[in-house]
């Protein structure tokens, strides 16, 4: 990989993780999945004609971060001021785990 492409990839990966991670409830899982998605997207961007490495990394990183934020049951979890995890139903009620 040329040096210029490697630098662009590193900047793109870092930017995607910084943009996605603060807004998500479960940061560690979201960041890990975002990094995996960004790496996969960068590879796809290098292979697929018309899609750049940076674009692929951004799309993959954002998708991975979103998937990492959702738990297996499809709920997005938050933390209250005491650190307890909960999700909010469509009526606005909190459900603690």
C-alpha angles and dihedrals in degrees: 000000000000117000094244092053092047091052092048090049093051092049091047094049092049093047093049092051094046092049096046105037106062094056095052126089100219100044101177095053092042093050092048093049090043091055092048091048092047092051092048091046092051091053090047090049091053092051104037114077114236094023119096127219092246094048091049091049092050093048093045093045094051092046093048092048092051092049090048091053093055117078122222092266092055097251124129108226127214133186126235125217090276094052097253118144121237141159128214122232125214090271093056096253119142119233114197123209 
